[in-house]
Amino acid sequence: MPQFQQPACWRLEAGGQVMDVDTAVKDGILGGGVVIRGLLDGKDGTLDTAKKHDLKEMIEEMDSAAEADDVPIVFICPISLEPMVDPVTLCTGQTYERVNILRWFSTGRLTCPTTMQDIWDDTVTPNRTLHQLIHSWFSQRFLRTTKRSEDVEGRARDLVQCLKKVKGEAKVQTLKELHKIVAAHPSVEKPVIDSGVLSILSSLLGPFTSHAVGSEISLVVDMLNEGTTKTKIQCTRFIEVLMGAKSFRSETISSPSLSAGLLRMVKDKRDPDGVSAGLSLLKIICSHNQVRSSIVSVRAVAQLVEQLPELSPNSLESALQILDDLAAIPEGRTALKDCPQTIPNTVRPLMKVSEACTRHALSILWAVCKLAPEEFVSVAVEGGLATRLLLVIQSDCPPALKKQASDLLKLCSLNYTATLFISKCKLTRTMQ
């Protein structure tokens, strides 16, 4: 990691006094006769460090990193309320950003924006001393910010390597610290992803049998035997943070072992938090079209369908959304069709949990019944689907949802006479 070199201390000399930049700003010593030593290295007194760091770029970068909140007021243009890059002074003694004051004059106003005095001379004079002070102030903070960023990035990389070595509770703490760093410093997201952390986390969640105790996976075996649920929850939360990075690529989560590990978390009913965390991450992963086939390949559809009756309302909504997303691809629809519990377990939540659950369930049922109407329509009707659809149509659900229910009801009625279909709807019974 590059070593940070402390920048030379910029000094101002005026009237026999020597002070640093912060003191000069605090005391308002910005006028003529001030020489900045260590900052003006060029023969003509130009700003040598400007060659290395453009002032405008430094301001923008520090602003995006929320590092510019304490900018001295004398560096702020009274018109735009932004730090000045090219400060100029009027005949009234007030200083503004050049482009802002010239725009002010271009509208025909010949007054000083701050004092409202009439301008007797519209000449603007570059305030080089103030420009140098601004550049010096931002340069020092830019270097400190860069140093901090390098330190944070180095620490994050160390933690990624540490994940390969530590075991048990130490691994949980390592994940927590890495999660905290990435959440607090977005700039380290790309380096952490590039370091291969997603493949490491995928392996921690991956499927391994009890006899798989080779040295190359002994770390994972330890993970599964020592606080696995707690560690896996930290893994899922950390992966969610990484997936929010701009540099994220969907292929990094296409590993079947990751999906299989998440499904195993969902299947483990001993810890509701683990079930919720697994479904939450799986739902986010399913939003990426490119990885849906990979999720279907690990029998995700059948496992989720079987779990539906035992899930809490919030988890049920997530599971139905995942199945709805998977139903958007041919492999997913086929898997839903081949699962004998798809119809009964998907009909049950209709109008019983939430509008979102009803929407996802209708979409899943439509996909299956449309794919094989002769095979599934009668099963769905016998399972009480027609009655639930009538409830949706008569409810205060959005029009789009009612139309979807109406279309599905029409599909269900095709193989029945009117009298028989009405009897199948069980309109005279109270739904349990």
URGI-V614032 format. One record per backbone hydrogen bond with DSSP energy under -1.0 kcal/mol. NH is the residue of the N-H (numbers start at 1). CO is the residue of the C=O. If there is no record, write none. Layout:
nh->NH co->CO
nh->NH co->CO
This chain:
nh->11 co->37
nh->12 co->19
nh->13 co->35
nh->14 co->17
nh->17 co->14
nh->19 co->12
nh->24 co->20
nh->25 co->21
nh->26 co->22
nh->27 co->23
nh->29 co->24
nh->30 co->28
nh->35 co->13
nh->37 co->11
nh->40 co->36
nh->41 co->39
nh->42 co->46
nh->45 co->42
nh->51 co->48
nh->52 co->49
nh->53 co->49
nh->58 co->54
nh->59 co->55
nh->60 co->56
nh->61 co->57
nh->62 co->58
nh->63 co->59
nh->64 co->60
nh->65 co->61
nh->66 co->63
nh->67 co->62
nh->75 co->72
nh->76 co->73
nh->77 co->82
nh->81 co->77
nh->84 co->75
nh->88 co->96
nh->89 co->125
nh->90 co->94
nh->93 co->90
nh->96 co->88
nh->98 co->86
nh->101 co->97
nh->102 co->98
nh->103 co->99
nh->104 co->100
nh->105 co->101
nh->106 co->102
nh->108 co->105
nh->109 co->104
nh->112 co->117
nh->116 co->112
nh->119 co->110
nh->125 co->89
nh->127 co->87
nh->128 co->126
nh->131 co->127
nh->132 co->128
nh->133 co->129
nh->134 co->130
nh->135 co->131
nh->136 co->132
nh->137 co->133
nh->138 co->134
nh->139 co->135
nh->140 co->136
nh->141 co->137
nh->142 co->138
nh->143 co->139
nh->144 co->140
nh->145 co->141
nh->146 co->142
nh->147 co->143
nh->148 co->144
nh->149 co->145
nh->150 co->146
nh->151 co->147
nh->152 co->148
nh->153 co->149
nh->154 co->150
nh->155 co->151
nh->156 co->152
nh->157 co->153
nh->158 co->154
nh->159 co->155
nh->160 co->156
nh->161 co->157
nh->162 co->158
nh->163 co->159
nh->164 co->161
nh->165 co->162
nh->166 co->162
nh->170 co->167
nh->172 co->168
nh->173 co->169
nh->174 co->170
nh->175 co->171
nh->176 co->172
nh->177 co->173
nh->178 co->174
nh->179 co->175
nh->180 co->176
nh->181 co->177
nh->182 co->178
nh->183 co->179
nh->184 co->180
nh->185 co->181
nh->188 co->185
nh->189 co->186
nh->192 co->188
nh->193 co->189
nh->194 co->190
nh->195 co->191
nh->196 co->193
nh->197 co->192
nh->200 co->196
nh->201 co->197
nh->202 co->198
nh->203 co->199
nh->204 co->200
nh->205 co->201
nh->212 co->209
nh->213 co->211
nh->217 co->214
nh->221 co->217
nh->222 co->218
nh->223 co->219
nh->224 co->220
nh->225 co->221
nh->226 co->222
nh->231 co->227
nh->232 co->228
nh->233 co->229
nh->234 co->230
nh->235 co->231
nh->236 co->232
nh->237 co->233
nh->238 co->234
nh->239 co->235
nh->240 co->236
nh->241 co->237
nh->242 co->238
nh->243 co->239
nh->245 co->242
nh->248 co->245
nh->252 co->249
nh->253 co->250
nh->254 co->251
nh->259 co->255
nh->260 co->256
nh->261 co->257
nh->262 co->258
nh->263 co->259
nh->264 co->260
nh->265 co->261
nh->266 co->262
nh->267 co->263
nh->268 co->264
nh->269 co->267
nh->275 co->271
nh->276 co->272
nh->277 co->273
nh->278 co->274
nh->279 co->275
nh->280 co->276
nh->281 co->277
nh->282 co->278
nh->283 co->279
nh->284 co->280
nh->285 co->281
nh->286 co->282
nh->288 co->285
nh->291 co->288
nh->292 co->289
nh->295 co->291
nh->296 co->292
nh->297 co->293
nh->298 co->295
nh->299 co->296
nh->300 co->295
nh->303 co->299
nh->304 co->300
nh->305 co->301
nh->306 co->302
nh->307 co->303
nh->308 co->304
nh->310 co->307
nh->311 co->308
nh->316 co->312
nh->317 co->313
nh->318 co->314
nh->319 co->315
nh->320 co->316
nh->321 co->317
nh->322 co->318
nh->323 co->319
nh->324 co->320
nh->325 co->321
nh->326 co->322
nh->327 co->323
nh->328 co->325
nh->329 co->326
nh->333 co->329
nh->334 co->330
nh->335 co->331
nh->336 co->332
nh->337 co->333
nh->338 co->334
nh->342 co->339
nh->345 co->341
nh->346 co->342
nh->347 co->343
nh->348 co->344
nh->350 co->347
nh->352 co->349
nh->353 co->349
nh->358 co->354
nh->359 co->355
nh->360 co->356
nh->361 co->357
nh->362 co->358
nh->363 co->359
nh->364 co->360
nh->365 co->361
nh->366 co->362
nh->367 co->363
nh->368 co->364
nh->369 co->365
nh->370 co->366
nh->371 co->367
nh->372 co->368
nh->376 co->372
nh->377 co->373
nh->380 co->376
nh->381 co->377
nh->382 co->378
nh->383 co->379
nh->384 co->381
nh->385 co->380
nh->388 co->384
nh->389 co->385
nh->390 co->386
nh->391 co->387
nh->392 co->388
nh->393 co->389
nh->394 co->390
nh->402 co->398
nh->403 co->399
nh->404 co->400
nh->405 co->401
nh->406 co->402
nh->407 co->403
nh->408 co->404
nh->409 co->405
nh->410 co->406
nh->411 co->407
nh->412 co->408
nh->413 co->409
nh->416 co->413
nh->421 co->417
nh->422 co->418
nh->423 co->419
nh->424 co->420
nh->425 co->421
nh->429 co->426
